[in-house]
């Protein structure tokens, strides 16, 4: 359990658990570039939201 004095230990344990469960991708891969109007995927997502 996380409290004010054990952050480092908690963080290491959490990384191990996420790695074993294969949920650590967000911790090991750089984030994608921010979406812009010039980004094609952004345009597709915008169009999909308009259809809803």
PQR file of N, CA, C, O and H, with PARSE charges and radii, in Angstrom:
ATOM      1  N   UNK A   1       0.847  -1.175   0.000 -0.4000 1.5000
ATOM      2  CA  UNK A   1       0.000   0.000   0.000 -0.0000 2.0000
ATOM      3  C   UNK A   1       0.894   1.241   0.000  0.5500 1.7000
ATOM      4  O   UNK A   1       1.901   1.300   0.705 -0.5500 1.4000
ATOM      5  N   UNK A   2       0.508   2.214  -0.795 -0.4000 1.5000
ATOM      6  CA  UNK A   2       1.269   3.453  -0.893 -0.0000 2.0000
ATOM      7  C   UNK A   2       0.948   4.367   0.280  0.5500 1.7000
ATOM      8  O   UNK A   2      -0.211   4.598   0.621 -0.5500 1.4000
ATOM      9  H   UNK A   2      -0.311   2.166  -1.368  0.4000 1.0000
ATOM     10  N   UNK A   3       2.011   4.876   0.883 -0.4000 1.5000
ATOM     11  CA  UNK A   3       1.841   5.916   1.902 -0.0000 2.0000
ATOM     12  C   UNK A   3       2.920   6.961   1.675  0.5500 1.7000
ATOM     13  O   UNK A   3       3.648   6.872   0.687 -0.5500 1.4000
ATOM     14  H   UNK A   3       2.953   4.688   0.606  0.4000 1.0000
ATOM     15  N   UNK A   4       3.044   7.915   2.523 -0.4000 1.5000
ATOM     16  CA  UNK A   4       3.970   9.018   2.309 -0.0000 2.0000
ATOM     17  C   UNK A   4       5.443   8.668   2.427  0.5500 1.7000
ATOM     18  O   UNK A   4       6.291   9.503   2.112 -0.5500 1.4000
ATOM     19  H   UNK A   4       2.452   7.987   3.326  0.4000 1.0000
ATOM     20  N   UNK A   5       5.775   7.469   2.867 -0.4000 1.5000
ATOM     21  CA  UNK A   5       7.180   7.138   3.092 -0.0000 2.0000
ATOM     22  C   UNK A   5       7.723   6.015   2.219  0.5500 1.7000
ATOM     23  O   UNK A   5       8.919   5.730   2.274 -0.5500 1.4000
ATOM     24  H   UNK A   5       5.086   6.790   3.123  0.4000 1.0000
ATOM     25  N   UNK A   6       6.883   5.370   1.416 -0.4000 1.5000
ATOM     26  CA  UNK A   6       7.354   4.189   0.688 -0.0000 2.0000
ATOM     27  C   UNK A   6       7.179   4.288  -0.824  0.5500 1.7000
ATOM     28  O   UNK A   6       6.993   3.269  -1.489 -0.5500 1.4000
ATOM     29  H   UNK A   6       5.911   5.601   1.372  0.4000 1.0000
ATOM     30  N   UNK A   7       7.236   5.496  -1.377 -0.4000 1.5000
ATOM     31  CA  UNK A   7       6.971   5.664  -2.804 -0.0000 2.0000
ATOM     32  C   UNK A   7       7.915   4.848  -3.672  0.5500 1.7000
ATOM     33  O   UNK A   7       7.454   4.165  -4.587 -0.5500 1.4000
ATOM     34  H   UNK A   7       7.387   6.324  -0.837  0.4000 1.0000
ATOM     35  N   UNK A   8       9.214   4.892  -3.424 -0.4000 1.5000
ATOM     36  CA  UNK A   8      10.193   4.170  -4.262 -0.0000 2.0000
ATOM     37  C   UNK A   8       9.898   2.671  -4.283  0.5500 1.7000
ATOM     38  O   UNK A   8       9.895   2.061  -5.353 -0.5500 1.4000
ATOM     39  H   UNK A   8       9.589   5.446  -2.681  0.4000 1.0000
ATOM     40  N   UNK A   9       9.657   2.084  -3.147 -0.4000 1.5000
ATOM     41  CA  UNK A   9       9.366   0.654  -3.070 -0.0000 2.0000
ATOM     42  C   UNK A   9       8.049   0.342  -3.790  0.5500 1.7000
ATOM     43  O   UNK A   9       7.957  -0.634  -4.535 -0.5500 1.4000
ATOM     44  H   UNK A   9       9.660   2.579  -2.278  0.4000 1.0000
ATOM     45  N   UNK A  10       7.047   1.170  -3.564 -0.4000 1.5000
ATOM     46  CA  UNK A  10       5.753   0.996  -4.211 -0.0000 2.0000
ATOM     47  C   UNK A  10       5.895   1.093  -5.730  0.5500 1.7000
ATOM     48  O   UNK A  10       5.311   0.297  -6.466 -0.5500 1.4000
ATOM     49  H   UNK A  10       7.121   1.963  -2.959  0.4000 1.0000
ATOM     50  N   UNK A  11       6.670   2.069  -6.191 -0.4000 1.5000
ATOM     51  CA  UNK A  11       6.873   2.273  -7.624 -0.0000 2.0000
ATOM     52  C   UNK A  11       7.557   1.051  -8.257  0.5500 1.7000
ATOM     53  O   UNK A  11       7.140   0.598  -9.323 -0.5500 1.4000
ATOM     54  H   UNK A  11       7.144   2.715  -5.593  0.4000 1.0000
ATOM     55  N   UNK A  12       8.584   0.526  -7.621 -0.4000 1.5000
ATOM     56  CA  UNK A  12       9.278  -0.655  -8.143 -0.0000 2.0000
ATOM     57  C   UNK A  12       8.338  -1.847  -8.202  0.5500 1.7000
ATOM     58  O   UNK A  12       8.319  -2.570  -9.198 -0.5500 1.4000
ATOM     59  H   UNK A  12       8.922   0.895  -6.755  0.4000 1.0000
ATOM     60  N   UNK A  13       7.563  -2.062  -7.153 -0.4000 1.5000
ATOM     61  CA  UNK A  13       6.616  -3.177  -7.134 -0.0000 2.0000
ATOM     62  C   UNK A  13       5.556  -3.021  -8.221  0.5500 1.7000
ATOM     63  O   UNK A  13       5.185  -3.998  -8.873 -0.5500 1.4000
ATOM     64  H   UNK A  13       7.579  -1.475  -6.343  0.4000 1.0000
ATOM     65  N   UNK A  14       5.076  -1.814  -8.415 -0.4000 1.5000
ATOM     66  CA  UNK A  14       4.072  -1.560  -9.437 -0.0000 2.0000
ATOM     67  C   UNK A  14       4.624  -1.840 -10.831  0.5500 1.7000
ATOM     68  O   UNK A  14       3.938  -2.437 -11.660 -0.5500 1.4000
ATOM     69  H   UNK A  14       5.377  -1.021  -7.886  0.4000 1.0000
ATOM     70  N   UNK A  15       5.848  -1.417 -11.093 -0.4000 1.5000
ATOM     71  CA  UNK A  15       6.471  -1.680 -12.394 -0.0000 2.0000
ATOM     72  C   UNK A  15       6.620  -3.178 -12.641  0.5500 1.7000
ATOM     73  O   UNK A  15       6.417  -3.639 -13.764 -0.5500 1.4000
ATOM     74  H   UNK A  15       6.405  -0.932 -10.419  0.4000 1.0000
ATOM     75  N   UNK A  16       6.964  -3.930 -11.626 -0.4000 1.5000
ATOM     76  CA  UNK A  16       7.089  -5.385 -11.764 -0.0000 2.0000
ATOM     77  C   UNK A  16       5.736  -5.998 -12.094  0.5500 1.7000
ATOM     78  O   UNK A  16       5.632  -6.810 -13.013 -0.5500 1.4000
ATOM     79  H   UNK A  16       7.129  -3.555 -10.713  0.4000 1.0000
ATOM     80  N   UNK A  17       4.705  -5.621 -11.359 -0.4000 1.5000
ATOM     81  CA  UNK A  17       3.366  -6.169 -11.582 -0.0000 2.0000
ATOM     82  C   UNK A  17       2.873  -5.811 -12.985  0.5500 1.7000
ATOM     83  O   UNK A  17       2.348  -6.672 -13.691 -0.5500 1.4000
ATOM     84  H   UNK A  17       4.789  -4.962 -10.612  0.4000 1.0000
ATOM     85  N   UNK A  18       3.032  -4.566 -13.391 -0.4000 1.5000
ATOM     86  CA  UNK A  18       2.595  -4.160 -14.725 -0.0000 2.0000
ATOM     87  C   UNK A  18       3.377  -4.885 -15.812  0.5500 1.7000
ATOM     88  O   UNK A  18       2.812  -5.239 -16.847 -0.5500 1.4000
ATOM     89  H   UNK A  18       3.457  -3.866 -12.817  0.4000 1.0000
ATOM     90  N   UNK A  19       4.660  -5.109 -15.592 -0.4000 1.5000
ATOM     91  CA  UNK A  19       5.476  -5.849 -16.558 -0.0000 2.0000
ATOM     92  C   UNK A  19       5.040  -7.289 -16.688  0.5500 1.7000
ATOM     93  O   UNK A  19       4.957  -7.810 -17.801 -0.5500 1.4000
ATOM     94  H   UNK A  19       5.119  -4.822 -14.751  0.4000 1.0000
ATOM     95  N   UNK A  20       4.760  -7.943 -15.580 -0.4000 1.5000
ATOM     96  CA  UNK A  20       4.309  -9.336 -15.598 -0.0000 2.0000
ATOM     97  C   UNK A  20       2.965  -9.463 -16.306  0.5500 1.7000
ATOM     98  O   UNK A  20       2.719 -10.425 -17.033 -0.5500 1.4000
ATOM     99  H   UNK A  20       4.828  -7.520 -14.676  0.4000 1.0000
ATOM    100  N   UNK A  21       2.103  -8.479 -16.084 -0.4000 1.5000
ATOM    101  CA  UNK A  21       0.778  -8.502 -16.703 -0.0000 2.0000
ATOM    102  C   UNK A  21       0.812  -7.959 -18.138  0.5500 1.7000
ATOM    103  O   UNK A  21      -0.223  -7.922 -18.804 -0.5500 1.4000
ATOM    104  H   UNK A  21       2.303  -7.697 -15.493  0.4000 1.0000
ATOM    105  N   UNK A  22       1.981  -7.542 -18.618 -0.4000 1.5000
ATOM    106  CA  UNK A  22       2.170  -6.972 -19.949 -0.0000 2.0000
ATOM    107  C   UNK A  22       1.362  -5.686 -20.128  0.5500 1.7000
ATOM    108  O   UNK A  22       0.852  -5.416 -21.216 -0.5500 1.4000
ATOM    109  H   UNK A  22       2.822  -7.573 -18.077  0.4000 1.0000
ATOM    110  N   UNK A  23       1.246  -4.899 -19.068 -0.4000 1.5000
ATOM    111  CA  UNK A  23       0.569  -3.607 -19.102 -0.0000 2.0000
ATOM    112  C   UNK A  23       1.559  -2.450 -18.974  0.5500 1.7000
ATOM    113  O   UNK A  23       1.147  -1.325 -18.692 -0.5500 1.4000
ATOM    114  H   UNK A  23       1.660  -5.118 -18.185  0.4000 1.0000
ATOM    115  N   UNK A  24       2.834  -2.695 -19.171 -0.4000 1.5000
ATOM    116  CA  UNK A  24       3.837  -1.664 -18.949 -0.0000 2.0000
ATOM    117  C   UNK A  24       4.216  -0.897 -20.205  0.5500 1.7000
ATOM    118  O   UNK A  24       5.186  -0.138 -20.181 -0.5500 1.4000
ATOM    119  H   UNK A  24       3.169  -3.609 -19.400  0.4000 1.0000
ATOM    120  N   UNK A  25       3.495  -1.065 -21.290 -0.4000 1.5000
ATOM    121  CA  UNK A  25       3.834  -0.409 -22.547 -0.0000 2.0000
ATOM    122  C   UNK A  25       3.904   1.106 -22.389  0.5500 1.7000
ATOM    123  O   UNK A  25       4.820   1.736 -22.917 -0.5500 1.4000
ATOM    124  H   UNK A  25       2.707  -1.682 -21.310  0.4000 1.0000
ATOM    125  N   UNK A  26       2.964   1.692 -21.680 -0.4000 1.5000
ATOM    126  CA  UNK A  26       2.947   3.144 -21.502 -0.0000 2.0000
ATOM    127  C   UNK A  26       4.170   3.634 -20.718  0.5500 1.7000
ATOM    128  O   UNK A  26       4.550   4.799 -20.829 -0.5500 1.4000
ATOM    129  H   UNK A  26       2.220   1.180 -21.251  0.4000 1.0000
ATOM    130  N   UNK A  27       4.774   2.763 -19.941 -0.4000 1.5000
ATOM    131  CA  UNK A  27       5.945   3.157 -19.157 -0.0000 2.0000
ATOM    132  C   UNK A  27       7.235   3.007 -19.951  0.5500 1.7000
ATOM    133  O   UNK A  27       8.254   3.593 -19.585 -0.5500 1.4000
ATOM    134  H   UNK A  27       4.465   1.816 -19.850  0.4000 1.0000
ATOM    135  N   UNK A  28       7.209   2.226 -21.041 -0.4000 1.5000
ATOM    136  CA  UNK A  28       8.440   1.922 -21.767 -0.0000 2.0000
ATOM    137  C   UNK A  28       8.518   2.548 -23.149  0.5500 1.7000
ATOM    138  O   UNK A  28       9.590   2.552 -23.754 -0.5500 1.4000
ATOM    139  H   UNK A  28       6.381   1.750 -21.339  0.4000 1.0000
ATOM    140  N   UNK A  29       7.410   3.080 -23.670 -0.4000 1.5000
ATOM    141  CA  UNK A  29       7.374   3.631 -25.023 -0.0000 2.0000
ATOM    142  C   UNK A  29       7.082   5.127 -24.946  0.5500 1.7000
ATOM    143  O   UNK A  29       6.235   5.560 -24.165 -0.5500 1.4000
ATOM    144  H   UNK A  29       6.539   3.077 -23.179  0.4000 1.0000
ATOM    145  N   UNK A  30       7.782   5.908 -25.755 -0.4000 1.5000
ATOM    146  CA  UNK A  30       7.524   7.348 -25.793 -0.0000 2.0000
ATOM    147  C   UNK A  30       6.105   7.607 -26.282  0.5500 1.7000
ATOM    148  O   UNK A  30       5.560   6.837 -27.072 -0.5500 1.4000
ATOM    149  H   UNK A  30       8.470   5.556 -26.389  0.4000 1.0000
ATOM    150  N   UNK A  31       5.518   8.684 -25.811 -0.4000 1.5000
ATOM    151  CA  UNK A  31       4.158   9.017 -26.230 -0.0000 2.0000
ATOM    152  C   UNK A  31       4.167   9.473 -27.690  0.5500 1.7000
ATOM    153  O   UNK A  31       5.174   9.993 -28.172 -0.5500 1.4000
ATOM    154  H   UNK A  31       5.961   9.310 -25.169  0.4000 1.0000
ATOM    155  N   UNK A  32       3.060   9.281 -28.388 -0.4000 1.5000
ATOM    156  CA  UNK A  32       2.991   9.727 -29.782 -0.0000 2.0000
ATOM    157  C   UNK A  32       2.966  11.251 -29.845  0.5500 1.7000
ATOM    158  O   UNK A  32       2.701  11.913 -28.842 -0.5500 1.4000
ATOM    159  H   UNK A  32       2.243   8.858 -27.998  0.4000 1.0000
ATOM    160  N   UNK A  33       3.239  11.800 -31.015 -0.4000 1.5000
ATOM    161  CA  UNK A  33       3.185  13.267 -31.119 -0.0000 2.0000
ATOM    162  C   UNK A  33       1.760  13.758 -30.893  0.5500 1.7000
ATOM    163  O   UNK A  33       0.806  13.021 -31.140 -0.5500 1.4000
ATOM    164  H   UNK A  33       3.454  11.262 -31.830  0.4000 1.0000
ATOM    165  N   UNK A  34       1.607  14.990 -30.430 -0.4000 1.5000
ATOM    166  CA  UNK A  34       0.261  15.522 -30.183 -0.0000 2.0000
ATOM    167  C   UNK A  34      -0.532  15.608 -31.483  0.5500 1.7000
ATOM    168  O   UNK A  34       0.034  15.818 -32.555 -0.5500 1.4000
ATOM    169  H   UNK A  34       2.382  15.589 -30.230  0.4000 1.0000
ATOM    170  N   UNK A  35      -1.843  15.445 -31.375 -0.4000 1.5000
ATOM    171  CA  UNK A  35      -2.697  15.532 -32.548 -0.0000 2.0000
ATOM    172  C   UNK A  35      -2.798  16.974 -33.024  0.5500 1.7000
ATOM    173  O   UNK A  35      -2.877  17.907 -32.225 -0.5500 1.4000
ATOM    174  H   UNK A  35      -2.303  15.275 -30.503  0.4000 1.0000
ATOM    175  N   UNK A  36      -2.794  17.131 -34.326 -0.4000 1.5000
ATOM    176  CA  UNK A  36      -2.947  18.457 -34.931 -0.0000 2.0000
ATOM    177  C   UNK A  36      -3.948  18.354 -36.068  0.5500 1.7000
ATOM    178  O   UNK A  36      -4.352  17.254 -36.444 -0.5500 1.4000
ATOM    179  H   UNK A  36      -2.730  16.373 -34.975  0.4000 1.0000
ATOM    180  N   UNK A  37      -4.345  19.479 -36.609 -0.4000 1.5000
ATOM    181  CA  UNK A  37      -5.259  19.470 -37.749 -0.0000 2.0000
ATOM    182  C   UNK A  37      -4.611  18.867 -38.991  0.5500 1.7000
ATOM    183  O   UNK A  37      -5.310  18.413 -39.897 -0.5500 1.4000
ATOM    184  H   UNK A  37      -4.016  20.372 -36.303  0.4000 1.0000
ATOM    185  N   UNK A  38      -3.302  18.860 -39.038 -0.4000 1.5000
ATOM    186  CA  UNK A  38      -2.586  18.311 -40.190 -0.0000 2.0000
ATOM    187  C   UNK A  38      -2.443  16.794 -40.081  0.5500 1.7000
ATOM    188  O   UNK A  38      -2.054  16.138 -41.047 -0.5500 1.4000
ATOM    189  H   UNK A  38      -2.734  19.229 -38.302  0.4000 1.0000
ATOM    190  N   UNK A  39      -2.747  16.244 -38.936 -0.4000 1.5000
ATOM    191  CA  UNK A  39      -2.609  14.815 -38.700 -0.0000 2.0000
ATOM    192  C   UNK A  39      -3.830  14.102 -39.291  0.5500 1.7000
ATOM    193  O   UNK A  39      -4.961  14.420 -38.922 -0.5500 1.4000
ATOM    194  H   UNK A  39      -3.063  16.776 -38.151  0.4000 1.0000
ATOM    195  N   UNK A  40      -3.627  13.176 -40.171 -0.4000 1.5000
ATOM    196  CA  UNK A  40      -4.735  12.484 -40.839 -0.0000 2.0000
ATOM    197  C   UNK A  40      -5.606  11.714 -39.860  0.5500 1.7000
ATOM    198  O   UNK A  40      -6.829  11.705 -39.999 -0.5500 1.4000
ATOM    199  H   UNK A  40      -2.709  12.918 -40.470  0.4000 1.0000
ATOM    200  N   UNK A  41      -5.001  11.075 -38.881 -0.4000 1.5000
ATOM    201  CA  UNK A  41      -5.782  10.307 -37.911 -0.0000 2.0000
ATOM    202  C   UNK A  41      -6.710  11.235 -37.138  0.5500 1.7000
ATOM    203  O   UNK A  41      -7.838  10.864 -36.812 -0.5500 1.4000
ATOM    204  H   UNK A  41      -4.008  11.083 -38.768  0.4000 1.0000
ATOM    205  N   UNK A  42      -6.236  12.431 -36.849 -0.4000 1.5000
ATOM    206  CA  UNK A  42      -7.070  13.401 -36.152 -0.0000 2.0000
ATOM    207  C   UNK A  42      -8.294  13.733 -36.989  0.5500 1.7000
ATOM    208  O   UNK A  42      -9.397  13.854 -36.457 -0.5500 1.4000
ATOM    209  H   UNK A  42      -5.319  12.732 -37.114  0.4000 1.0000
ATOM    210  N   UNK A  43      -8.111  13.879 -38.270 -0.4000 1.5000
ATOM    211  CA  UNK A  43      -9.227  14.197 -39.157 -0.0000 2.0000
ATOM    212  C   UNK A  43     -10.228  13.044 -39.205  0.5500 1.7000
ATOM    213  O   UNK A  43     -11.437  13.272 -39.237 -0.5500 1.4000
ATOM    214  H   UNK A  43      -7.214  13.780 -38.703  0.4000 1.0000
ATOM    215  N   UNK A  44      -9.730  11.808 -39.209 -0.4000 1.5000
ATOM    216  CA  UNK A  44     -10.608  10.634 -39.225 -0.0000 2.0000
ATOM    217  C   UNK A  44     -11.406  10.555 -37.929  0.5500 1.7000
ATOM    218  O   UNK A  44     -12.609  10.297 -37.946 -0.5500 1.4000
ATOM    219  H   UNK A  44      -8.748  11.622 -39.184  0.4000 1.0000
ATOM    220  N   UNK A  45     -10.727  10.780 -36.806 -0.4000 1.5000
ATOM    221  CA  UNK A  45     -11.407  10.722 -35.518 -0.0000 2.0000
ATOM    222  C   UNK A  45     -12.456  11.827 -35.420  0.5500 1.7000
ATOM    223  O   UNK A  45     -13.541  11.605 -34.881 -0.5500 1.4000
ATOM    224  H   UNK A  45      -9.749  10.990 -36.793  0.4000 1.0000
ATOM    225  N   UNK A  46     -12.143  13.014 -35.936 -0.4000 1.5000
ATOM    226  CA  UNK A  46     -13.085  14.119 -35.898 -0.0000 2.0000
ATOM    227  C   UNK A  46     -14.334  13.777 -36.721  0.5500 1.7000
ATOM    228  O   UNK A  46     -15.459  14.041 -36.297 -0.5500 1.4000
ATOM    229  H   UNK A  46     -11.262  13.195 -36.374  0.4000 1.0000
ATOM    230  N   UNK A  47     -14.122  13.194 -37.887 -0.4000 1.5000
ATOM    231  CA  UNK A  47     -15.237  12.824 -38.750 -0.0000 2.0000
ATOM    232  C   UNK A  47     -16.077  11.732 -38.092  0.5500 1.7000
ATOM    233  O   UNK A  47     -17.303  11.769 -38.188 -0.5500 1.4000
ATOM    234  H   UNK A  47     -13.208  12.979 -38.232  0.4000 1.0000
ATOM    235  N   UNK A  48     -15.452  10.766 -37.429 -0.4000 1.5000
ATOM    236  CA  UNK A  48     -16.170   9.690 -36.756 -0.0000 2.0000
ATOM    237  C   UNK A  48     -17.019  10.242 -35.625  0.5500 1.7000
ATOM    238  O   UNK A  48     -18.134   9.768 -35.405 -0.5500 1.4000
ATOM    239  H   UNK A  48     -14.456  10.735 -37.351  0.4000 1.0000
ATOM    240  N   UNK A  49     -16.512  11.238 -34.902 -0.4000 1.5000
ATOM    241  CA  UNK A  49     -17.278  11.849 -33.815 -0.0000 2.0000
ATOM    242  C   UNK A  49     -18.471  12.628 -34.348  0.5500 1.7000
ATOM    243  O   UNK A  49     -19.508  12.687 -33.688 -0.5500 1.4000
ATOM    244  H   UNK A  49     -15.607  11.623 -35.081  0.4000 1.0000
ATOM    245  N   UNK A  50     -18.348  13.220 -35.515 -0.4000 1.5000
ATOM    246  CA  UNK A  50     -19.459  13.958 -36.104 -0.0000 2.0000
ATOM    247  C   UNK A  50     -20.577  13.014 -36.505  0.5500 1.7000
ATOM    248  O   UNK A  50     -21.744  13.404 -36.491 -0.5500 1.4000
ATOM    249  H   UNK A  50     -17.505  13.173 -36.051  0.4000 1.0000
ATOM    250  N   UNK A  51     -20.244  11.771 -36.865 -0.4000 1.5000
ATOM    251  CA  UNK A  51     -21.239  10.794 -37.298 -0.0000 2.0000
ATOM    252  C   UNK A  51     -22.073  10.289 -36.125  0.5500 1.7000
ATOM    253  O   UNK A  51     -23.189   9.808 -36.320 -0.5500 1.4000
ATOM    254  H   UNK A  51     -19.296  11.455 -36.876  0.4000 1.0000
ATOM    255  N   UNK A  52     -21.542  10.395 -34.918 -0.4000 1.5000
ATOM    256  CA  UNK A  52     -22.274   9.912 -33.729 -0.0000 2.0000
ATOM    257  C   UNK A  52     -23.349  10.810 -33.371  0.5500 1.7000
ATOM    258  O   UNK A  52     -24.065  10.561 -32.401 -0.5500 1.4000
ATOM    259  H   UNK A  52     -20.636  10.786 -34.760  0.4000 1.0000
TER
END
